[in-house]
């Protein structure tokens, strides 16, 4: 009986995996640049980041969580880096397993320990307000729980209470700090209709005698007696609170600012660093008041050169620099990180690290580097569009990466980065040869190209691989390889829009493939609107001509949520032959990868959509997949580019293939915490479920627990289960149907 149960479980697992999942797992390959091994090669890139401390692995050391706005996408991406440094060492290594453990965030994300329990809590944007999540993590289980859907404040504390949400714009970052030194976290934020800084005092200590609450009142309407407008700070602005005096609100909406509170000079009051969306420099504001009555008496745009002049590199970026105060090198002193909070600014060197070298309670920030963390990863600026091609004709697949561009002075400059495979067929490794392969930037400048996406294929039938390139303006170009069969590539002739193709929406993603299997290479082109175009080769093997068949190929549509992405979809296709049947992966603007097949072989009909988020992979917006055997085991591996300018890697040889991805066949069932200690919560998200049947099996198929509940949720006591891996089989039963899911759980 035990054996039979085990077979049933394996059947369920293998069926669920083969139907909707790829047999891959997150992995790594050695990558080198300038003779150095990249510690976080496949981290996915970074563009425009806020930086916070969170102890991710519960080892007592503060790790880093960065919220990257990527390209002003509403939800961006969270990237996590584990602290591997000793005292005086700023060493961090990317770990992608933690991203999925955070709640969904939008616009900005800052982590602050508001309840002083040693765990960093999460604050993020929500519809003109601030949302708060409490960190409820236990050993081995990172978890967050909603604390406030909107943080509210009494804005008329001297009269009858008027409770409203504390305002935050989507492009602003409020200041979170204990302003008055009473032990609880206060909030500074610009008012919704003016240029003055509101101080919302936390009343947790006053009300409850403890610091674990988020109860606020408006304490000052113009904190620090200053205003800011269009990169100009005006001091000695004593503006009363219009909520108590009747003063009319200013009519111009504040455009957006970021605030960092810290005590620069050790006098126990909070000084301020202020960035504005329209500015290239920051304002440092010196507080000459007290912890309870702030008064800004001096300001400079030359920070960190204050009070000493010309002591270090001024923080100056093309647009909207913001700063973050945290101890990066584990020496007990908080350092400074600066990064843009918007696009059209530094991207591949957009994390400026300043070390605090002061030996006293004051600070002395000295510039260290402009590419903190980025120096340890594949990083090509904005956009990463990988293509695998044997450039040097050594039998190993190299990587070419197109991009939207490296930021240079005023704009982004597209190029092709070339990473040569210096390993073996079964143990690949990559080394950066050049960021400007074959001088491609000259073609970019000469032809006014932008956002180039490469796709290899022998277009002219001469035995070598050419490159088809899509650009931001919707045109398709041919870069001819004249090397001949068996020789290292020689891309010597650039044919601008040679085939006369301009797609209906810009930023096309081409793939060269024989779609109709007539022996001629066709073009499959992903479109910005989320659709696919099929251009059939109606010419010959050596003289191709491409004729559009349809702009709705397979009825594929990967368009994102219009509330977040407007009408964009950014479909990035990779079609491949799987035992005679075409299957299709499509990257998307949301970062999710869509999965289709074409079992009936009907190229004029609809493709069958298998999954809208294959393997639950999302490594950043505008994902661009390549699904090719890289490690020589006869199985496909997955490389994904994204708009943050980096790559991620998932291999067929990763440990736990078929186990780590089991959550993808869970349907509407949630099981948490996982890993678990004493209990598991099991819940169906389907409100029509009338009954749950639960069975828990160990790894050899022995049933160790069974239960039926007349509800859509229950708690299971796991105290009596030995530590290890188990599988929980949950059947959701409704009036006329049922659905069974199998989920891997860990008891620790």
C-alpha positions in Angstrom: 0.0 0.0 0.0 2.9 2.4 0.8 4.5 1.6 -2.5 1.3 2.3 -4.4 0.8 5.7 -2.6 4.4 6.7 -3.5 3.8 5.9 -7.1 0.6 8.0 -7.1 2.6 10.9 -5.6 5.3 10.6 -8.2 2.7 10.5 -11.0 1.1 13.6 -9.7 4.4 15.4 -9.4 5.7 14.3 -12.8 2.4 15.1 -14.5 2.2 18.6 -13.0 5.8 19.3 -13.8 5.8 18.1 -17.4 2.6 19.8 -18.2 3.3 23.3 -17.1 6.9 23.5 -15.9 10.4 23.5 -17.3 12.9 21.0 -15.8 15.3 23.6 -14.6 16.3 25.4 -11.4 18.2 28.5 -10.4 21.9 27.9 -10.9 25.2 29.7 -11.7 28.1 29.6 -14.1 31.5 31.2 -13.5 31.8 34.6 -15.2 34.9 36.7 -15.3 35.6 40.3 -16.1 39.1 41.8 -16.2 40.5 38.7 -14.5 38.1 38.8 -11.6 35.3 36.3 -10.9 31.9 37.9 -10.5 30.5 36.9 -7.2 26.9 37.7 -8.2 27.2 37.2 -12.0 23.6 36.2 -12.6 21.9 38.7 -10.2 20.0 40.4 -13.0 21.4 43.9 -13.0 20.5 47.1 -11.1 19.3 50.5 -12.3 17.5 52.9 -10.0 17.5 51.6 -6.5 16.5 52.2 -2.9 18.7 50.3 -0.4 17.8 48.9 3.0 19.0 46.5 5.6 17.2 43.2 6.3 18.5 40.1 8.1 17.3 37.7 5.4 18.9 34.5 6.6 18.5 35.2 10.4 22.2 34.9 11.1 22.4 38.2 13.0 24.1 40.1 10.2 22.3 42.7 8.2 21.9 41.8 4.5 20.8 44.1 1.7 17.5 44.4 0.0 17.3 46.7 -3.0 14.1 47.9 -4.6 14.9 48.7 -8.2 12.5 50.8 -10.1 14.2 49.5 -13.3 12.5 52.0 -15.7 9.8 53.7 -13.7 7.8 50.4 -13.8 5.2 50.7 -11.0 6.3 47.5 -9.2 10.0 47.2 -10.1 11.9 44.3 -8.6 13.3 43.4 -5.2 16.9 42.0 -5.2 18.5 40.4 -2.2 22.2 40.2 -1.3 23.6 38.2 1.6 26.2 39.8 3.8 29.4 37.8 3.5 31.8 40.4 4.9 33.8 40.6 8.1 34.5 43.8 10.1 35.5 46.5 7.6 34.5 44.4 4.6 31.6 45.4 2.3 31.0 41.9 0.6 27.6 40.8 -0.5 26.4 37.9 -2.7 23.1 37.7 -4.6 20.5 35.2 -3.4 17.4 35.0 -5.6 15.4 32.7 -3.3 14.2 35.5 -1.0 12.5 37.8 -3.5 9.3 35.7 -3.6 9.0 35.9 0.2 8.2 39.6 0.1 4.7 41.1 -0.4 4.0 42.9 -3.7 5.3 46.4 -3.6 4.9 49.4 -5.9 6.8 52.6 -6.7 9.2 52.5 -3.7 10.1 50.2 -0.8 12.0 51.1 2.4 12.7 48.7 5.3 12.8 50.2 8.9 12.5 48.4 12.2 9.6 50.5 13.6 8.8 48.3 16.5 12.4 47.8 17.6 12.2 44.0 17.7 15.4 43.6 15.6 13.5 42.8 12.4 13.3 45.3 9.5 9.7 46.1 8.6 8.5 47.1 5.1 7.0 50.4 4.1 5.8 51.0 0.5 3.5 53.1 -1.6 -0.2 52.7 -2.0 -2.5 55.2 -3.8 -1.2 58.4 -2.4 -0.4 56.9 1.0 2.1 54.7 2.9 1.4 51.0 3.4 3.2 49.1 6.2 4.1 45.4 6.7 5.4 44.0 9.9 8.3 41.6 9.7 7.1 38.4 11.5 10.1 36.2 10.4 11.2 33.3 12.5 14.3 31.3 12.1 14.5 30.0 8.5 11.3 31.6 7.5 11.2 35.2 6.1 7.6 36.5 6.4 5.7 39.8 6.5 2.2 40.6 7.7 0.1 43.7 6.9 0.3 46.3 9.7 -1.5 49.2 8.0 -3.1 49.4 4.6 -2.7 53.2 5.0 -0.8 54.9 7.8 -3.2 57.6 9.2 -2.5 60.8 11.1 -4.6 63.3 13.1 -3.9 66.5 11.2 -5.9 68.7 13.7 -4.6 67.6 17.0 -5.5 70.9 18.8 -9.1 70.8 17.8 -11.5 68.0 17.0 -9.7 65.0 15.4 -9.4 64.9 11.7 -7.8 61.5 10.7 -6.4 61.3 7.2 -3.8 59.3 5.4 -0.2 60.5 5.5 0.5 61.6 2.0 3.2 60.1 -0.3 3.5 60.6 -4.0 4.5 57.6 -6.1 7.8 59.1 -7.0 8.6 60.3 -3.4 10.4 58.5 -0.6 9.3 59.7 2.9 11.8 60.1 5.8 11.4 57.4 8.5 13.2 58.2 11.7 12.9 58.9 15.4 12.8 62.6 15.0 12.3 63.6 18.6 14.4 60.8 20.2 11.6 59.3 22.2 12.0 55.7 20.9 9.3 55.4 18.2 9.5 56.0 14.5 8.2 59.3 13.1 7.6 60.3 9.5 8.6 63.3 7.4 6.8 63.8 4.1 6.1 66.7 1.7 2.5 67.9 1.8 0.3 66.9 -1.1 -0.2 70.5 -2.3 2.9 72.4 -1.3 6.7 72.6 -0.8 6.7 72.3 2.9 7.8 69.3 4.9 5.3 67.8 7.3 6.3 66.2 10.5 4.0 63.4 11.7 4.9 62.5 15.2 4.4 58.9 16.4 2.4 58.8 19.6 3.2 55.1 20.4 5.4 55.9 23.4 3.0 58.7 24.7 -0.1 56.5 24.3 1.1 53.0 25.2 4.5 53.4 26.8 6.0 51.1 24.1 7.3 51.8 20.6 5.5 49.1 18.6 2.6 51.1 17.1 2.0 53.4 14.1 -0.2 56.1 15.7 0.5 59.6 14.3 -0.5 63.2 14.6 0.7 66.2 12.5 3.2 68.0 14.8 4.6 70.5 12.4 3.4 71.7 9.0 6.7 73.2 8.0 9.3 71.1 9.8 12.7 72.8 9.9 11.3 76.2 8.8 12.2 75.6 5.1 10.5 75.0 1.8 11.9 73.4 -1.4 10.8 74.1 -5.0 12.6 73.4 -8.3 15.9 72.6 -6.7 15.9 75.7 -4.5 15.7 75.5 -0.7 14.4 78.6 1.0 15.3 78.9 4.7 13.3 80.7 7.5 9.9 79.9 6.1 7.6 79.9 9.1 4.3 78.6 7.6 1.5 77.7 10.0 -0.6 74.6 9.6 -3.6 75.4 7.2 -5.6 72.7 8.9 -5.7 74.8 12.1 -5.5 78.4 10.8 -7.6 78.3 7.7 -4.7 79.2 5.4 -5.4 78.1 1.9 -3.4 75.2 0.5 -0.8 75.9 -2.2 -2.2 75.0 -5.6 1.0 73.5 -7.2 1.5 69.8 -6.4 4.9 68.9 -5.1 6.6 66.9 -7.9 8.4 64.4 -5.8 11.3 64.2 -3.3 13.3 61.6 -1.3 14.3 62.2 2.3 17.1 60.7 4.4 17.2 61.6 8.1 20.5 61.2 10.0 22.5 63.0 12.7 25.5 64.3 10.9 27.2 66.1 13.7 26.3 64.0 16.7 24.2 66.8 18.4 21.1 64.4 18.7 18.9 66.3 16.3 18.1 65.1 12.7 19.8 66.6 9.8 18.4 65.9 6.3 19.5 64.9 2.8 16.9 65.8 0.2 16.7 64.8 -3.4 14.2 66.2 -6.0 13.0 64.6 -9.2 14.0 67.7 -11.2 17.5 68.0 -9.7 20.9 66.5 -10.5 22.3 67.2 -7.1 21.2 66.8 -3.5 20.5 69.3 -0.8 22.1 68.7 2.6 20.2 70.6 5.3 21.9 71.3 8.6 19.6 71.2 11.6 20.5 73.9 14.1 17.5 73.3 16.3 16.7 70.6 18.8 15.2 67.1 18.6 11.7 68.6 19.3 12.0 71.9 17.5 13.8 71.6 14.2 15.4 74.6 12.5 17.4 74.3 9.3 20.1 77.0 9.3 22.4 76.0 6.4 22.2 74.1 3.2 24.6 72.9 0.4 24.4 71.1 -3.0 28.0 69.9 -2.7 27.4 67.1 -0.2 29.2 65.1 1.2 31.6 68.1 1.1 30.2 69.7 4.3 31.5 71.4 6.3 34.8 70.6 4.6 35.1 71.8 1.0 36.4 69.6 -1.9 37.0 66.6 0.4 35.4 64.0 -1.7 33.3 63.4 -4.9 30.1 65.4 -5.0 26.9 63.3 -5.4 25.7 64.4 -8.8 23.7 62.3 -11.2 21.7 63.2 -14.3 18.4 63.1 -12.5 16.9 62.6 -9.0 19.7 61.1 -6.8 18.6 59.8 -3.5 20.7 58.5 -0.5 20.5 55.7 2.1 22.2 55.5 5.4 23.4 52.0 6.5 26.5 50.2 7.7 27.8 48.4 4.6 31.2 47.3 5.8 30.3 45.9 9.2 32.4 48.4 11.2 29.6 49.7 13.3 29.4 53.1 11.5 26.7 53.9 9.0 27.9 54.6 5.4 26.1 56.3 2.5 24.8 54.9 -0.7 23.4 57.1 -3.5 21.3 56.0 -6.5 18.9 57.7 -9.0 15.2 57.3 -8.2 14.1 57.6 -11.8 15.2 56.7 -15.4 17.2 58.8 -17.8 20.1 58.7 -15.4 23.1 56.6 -14.5 22.3 52.9 -14.9 25.4 50.6 -15.0 27.2 52.7 -12.5 24.2 53.8 -10.4 25.1 52.7 -6.9 27.6 55.2 -5.4 29.2 54.0 -2.2 30.6 56.4 0.4 32.4 55.0 3.4 32.0 56.7 6.8 35.6 57.2 7.9 34.9 59.3 11.0 36.4 58.2 14.3 33.8 60.2 16.3 30.0 60.5 16.5 30.1 62.8 13.4 30.2 61.5 9.9 32.9 61.8 7.2 31.7 60.2 4.0 34.4 59.4 1.5 33.7 58.2 -2.1 34.7 54.5 -2.7 33.1 53.4 -6.0 30.2 54.2 -8.3 29.2 50.6 -9.1 28.7 49.0 -5.7 27.3 45.5 -6.2 27.1 46.1 -9.9 30.8 45.4 -10.3 30.1 41.8 -9.3 27.4 41.0 -11.9 26.8 40.9 -15.6 25.6 44.5 -16.0 24.9 46.2 -19.4 23.0 49.2 -18.4 19.3 49.4 -19.3 17.8 46.3 -21.0 19.6 43.0 -21.5 18.7 41.0 -24.6 20.8 37.8 -24.7 21.6 35.7 -27.8 23.7 32.5 -27.8 26.0 32.1 -30.8 29.4 30.5 -31.3 31.4 33.7 -32.1 34.9 32.2 -32.3 33.9 28.9 -33.9 35.3 26.7 -31.2 32.1 24.6 -30.8 31.0 26.4 -27.6 28.1 28.8 -27.3 29.1 32.4 -26.4 26.8 35.1 -25.3 26.0 38.4 -27.1 23.9 40.9 -25.1 22.1 43.7 -26.7 20.7 46.5 -24.6 18.7 49.7 -24.6 21.9 51.4 -23.6 24.6 52.5 -21.2 23.9 55.9 -19.9 26.4 58.4 -21.2 26.2 62.1 -20.2 22.7 62.9 -21.7 21.3 59.7 -23.1 21.6 55.9 -23.5 24.1 54.4 -25.9 23.3 50.9 -27.3 26.0 48.4 -27.8 26.6 44.6 -27.9 28.5 43.0 -25.1 30.5 39.8 -25.9 31.0 37.1 -23.2 33.2 34.3 -24.6 32.7 30.8 -23.4 36.1 29.9 -22.0 35.0 26.6 -20.5 34.2 23.2 -22.0 31.1 21.7 -23.6 29.9 20.3 -20.2 31.4 22.9 -17.9 30.9 26.3 -19.5 32.3 29.5 -18.1 32.2 33.0 -19.5 34.7 35.9 -19.7 33.9 39.4 -20.9 35.8 40.2 -24.1 34.3 43.6 -24.9 31.3 45.7 -24.3 31.4 46.9 -27.9 31.5 43.8 -30.0 32.9 44.4 -33.5 32.6 48.1 -32.9 28.9 47.9 -33.1 28.5 51.3 -31.4 29.7 52.9 -34.6 26.8 51.4 -36.5 24.5 52.6 -33.7 25.7 56.2 -34.1 25.8 56.1 -37.9 22.3 54.7 -38.2 20.8 56.4 -35.1 19.9 53.0 -33.6 18.6 52.4 -30.1 17.5 49.5 -28.0 19.0 46.8 -30.2 17.9 43.1 -29.8 20.1 40.5 -31.5 19.0 37.2 -33.0 21.4 34.8 -34.8 20.6 32.8 -37.9 22.2 32.0 -41.3 20.0 34.3 -43.3 21.9 34.1 -46.6 22.6 30.4 -46.5 26.4 30.7 -46.7 27.1 28.5 -43.7 27.8 31.1 -41.1 25.5 32.8 -38.6 24.4 36.4 -39.3 22.6 38.7 -36.9 19.1 40.1 -37.2 18.7 43.1 -35.0 15.5 44.8 -33.9 15.6 48.4 -32.7 13.6 50.8 -30.6 11.9 52.4 -33.6 10.5 49.1 -34.9 12.9 48.4 -37.7 14.7 45.1 -38.5 18.3 45.2 -39.6 20.7 42.6 -41.0 24.3 42.5 -39.8 26.0 40.2 -42.3 28.6 37.7 -41.3 31.1 37.2 -44.2 33.4 34.7 -42.4 32.1 31.6 -44.1 31.4 28.2 -42.6 33.7 27.1 -39.7 35.4 30.4 -39.3 35.2 32.9 -36.4 32.5 35.4 -37.0 33.2 38.5 -39.1 30.3 40.9 -39.1 31.5 43.3 -41.8 28.4 44.6 -43.5 25.5 46.4 -41.8 22.3 46.4 -43.9 20.0 49.1 -42.5 16.4 47.9 -42.6 17.4 45.6 -45.5 14.1 43.8 -45.7 11.9 46.8 -45.3 10.3 45.6 -42.1 9.0 48.2 -39.7 6.7 46.7 -37.0 3.4 48.1 -36.1 4.7 48.9 -32.6 8.3 49.7 -31.6 11.0 47.7 -29.8 10.6 44.4 -31.7 12.2 41.2 -30.4 13.2 39.0 -33.5 13.9 35.3 -33.6 15.2 33.5 -36.7 13.5 30.1 -37.1 12.0 28.0 -39.8 8.4 28.4 -38.6 6.6 26.5 -41.4 9.4 23.9 -41.8 9.9 24.4 -45.5 13.7 24.6 -45.2 13.8 28.4 -45.2 14.4 30.6 -42.2 11.5 32.8 -41.3 11.2 35.7 -38.8 9.2 35.5 -35.6 9.0 39.0 -34.1 7.7 39.9 -30.7 5.9 43.2 -30.6 5.6 45.9 -28.0 1.8 45.5 -27.8 2.3 41.9 -26.4 1.6 40.1 -29.7 3.7 38.1 -32.2 4.2 38.8 -35.9 5.1 36.0 -38.4 7.1 37.0 -41.5 7.4 34.1 -43.9 10.5 33.7 -46.0 9.1 33.9 -49.6 12.5 34.1 -51.2 15.2 31.5 -51.5 17.8 30.0 -49.2 20.5 32.5 -50.3 18.3 35.5 -51.1 15.6 35.8 -48.5 12.5 37.9 -48.8 10.1 38.2 -45.8 6.4 38.7 -46.2 4.1 39.3 -43.2 1.6 36.6 -42.7 0.0 37.9 -39.4 0.5 40.3 -36.6 -1.5 38.0 -34.3 0.5 34.8 -34.6 -0.9 32.0 -32.5 -3.1 34.6 -30.8 -0.3 35.0 -28.3 -0.8 37.9 -26.0 1.5 38.8 -23.0 0.2 42.3 -22.4 0.6 43.3 -18.7 -1.8 44.9 -16.3 -2.9 48.2 -18.0 -3.0 49.9 -14.6 0.8 49.2 -14.4 2.0 49.0 -17.9 -0.6 50.9 -20.0 -0.9 49.1 -23.4 2.6 47.6 -23.4 3.4 43.9 -23.5 7.0 43.6 -24.8 6.6 40.1 -26.1 10.1 38.4 -26.4 9.7 35.0 -28.1 11.8 31.9 -28.0 10.2 29.1 -30.1 11.8 25.7 -30.1 11.2 22.2 -31.5 10.4 19.6 -28.9 10.2 16.2 -30.5 8.6 17.5 -33.6 6.2 19.9 -31.9 6.8 23.6 -31.6 6.8 25.1 -28.1 7.1 28.7 -27.3 8.4 30.8 -24.4 7.6 34.5 -24.4 9.1 37.1 -22.1 6.9 40.0 -21.1 6.9 43.5 -19.7 5.7 42.2 -16.4 8.8 39.9 -16.1 6.7 36.7 -16.2 7.4 34.1 -18.9 4.5 32.8 -20.8 4.5 29.2 -22.0 2.7 27.9 -25.1 2.6 24.8 -27.3 1.3 24.0 -30.8 0.4 20.3 -30.4 -2.0 20.3 -33.4 0.7 21.9 -35.7 -1.8 24.4 -36.9 0.3 27.6 -37.5 -2.8 29.6 -38.5 -4.7 28.8 -35.4 -4.3 29.5 -31.7 -1.4 28.2 -29.7 -2.3 26.5 -26.5 -1.3 28.6 -23.5 0.1 26.3 -20.8 1.2 28.8 -18.2 1.4 32.6 -17.7 4.2 32.4 -15.2 6.4 29.4 -16.0 8.3 28.0 -13.0 7.1 31.2 -11.2 10.2 32.9 -12.5 10.2 36.7 -12.5 13.6 38.3 -12.4 12.5 41.7 -13.6 10.4 43.6 -16.2 10.9 43.0 -20.0 12.1 39.5 -19.6 13.9 38.1 -22.6 14.5 34.3 -22.6 16.9 31.9 -24.4 16.2 28.2 -23.8 19.2 26.3 -25.2 21.4 23.5 -24.0 24.4 25.3 -22.5 26.0 22.6 -20.3 26.1 19.8 -22.9 23.8 17.3 -21.1 21.2 17.2 -24.0 18.7 19.2 -22.0 17.8 22.8 -22.4 18.9 25.5 -20.0 17.4 29.0 -19.5 19.1 32.4 -19.7 16.9 35.4 -19.1 17.7 39.1 -19.7 15.6 41.9 -18.2 15.4 45.6 -18.3 17.6 46.1 -15.2 20.5 45.2 -17.5 21.5 41.8 -16.2 21.0 38.1 -16.8 19.7 35.2 -14.7 20.5 31.5 -15.3 18.5 28.3 -14.7 20.0 25.0 -15.6 18.9 21.4 -16.2 21.6 20.4 -13.7 20.5 22.5 -10.8 19.9 20.6 -7.6 16.3 19.7 -6.7 14.9 19.7 -10.3 11.2 18.8 -10.0 11.2 19.4 -6.3 11.9 23.2 -5.9 9.2 24.0 -8.5 6.4 22.0 -6.9 4.6 25.1 -5.8 3.7 25.7 -9.4 1.1 22.8 -9.2 -0.6 24.0 -6.1 -3.5 25.6 -7.8 -5.3 27.9 -5.4 -3.9 26.2 -2.2 -1.6 28.1 0.2 0.5 26.3 2.7 2.6 28.3 5.2 4.9 28.8 6.9 7.2 26.7 4.8 9.7 25.6 6.2 7.5 25.0 9.4 8.3 24.3 13.0 5.2 23.6 15.0 2.3 24.0 12.6 1.1 24.6 9.0 -1.7 26.7 7.8 -3.5 25.2 4.8 -5.9 27.5 3.0 -7.8 27.4 -0.3 -8.1 30.8 -2.0 -11.3 29.5 -3.7 -14.2 30.7 -1.5 -16.5 28.1 -3.0 -14.5 25.2 -1.5 -16.8 23.3 0.9 -14.3 20.7 2.2 -10.6 20.0 2.3 -9.1 16.5 2.3 -5.4 16.5 3.5 -2.8 13.7 3.4 0.8 14.2 4.4 3.4 11.7 3.1 7.1 11.4 3.9 9.7 11.0 1.1 9.2 7.2 0.8 5.5 7.6 0.3 4.3 6.7 3.8 1.2 8.5 4.9 2.0 10.2 8.3 -1.0 12.4 8.7 -4.6 12.6 7.3 -7.5 15.0 7.9 -10.8 16.1 6.4 -12.2 19.5 7.3 -15.5 21.1 6.4 -13.9 24.4 5.6 -11.6 26.0 3.1 -8.8 26.5 5.7 -7.3 24.6 8.6 -4.2 24.5 10.8 -2.1 21.3 11.1 0.0 20.5 14.2 3.4 19.3 13.0 5.2 19.1 16.4 5.2 15.3 16.2 6.8 15.0 12.8 10.5 14.5 12.4 12.5 17.1 10.7 12.8 16.6 6.9 11.0 16.8 3.6 7.3 15.9 3.2 4.6 16.2 0.6 1.1 17.4 1.5 -1.7 16.3 -0.8 -4.7 18.7 -0.7 -8.0 18.0 -2.4 -10.4 20.9 -2.7 -14.0 19.7 -2.8 -16.9 21.7 -4.1 -20.4 20.8 -5.0 -19.7 19.0 -8.3 -16.0 19.0 -8.7 -12.7 18.5 -6.9 -9.1 19.5 -7.5 -6.0 17.9 -6.0 -2.6 19.7 -5.5 0.7 18.3 -4.1 3.1 20.6 -2.3 6.5 20.0 -0.9 6.9 21.1 2.7 9.9 21.2 5.0 9.7 20.5 8.8 12.6 21.9 10.7 
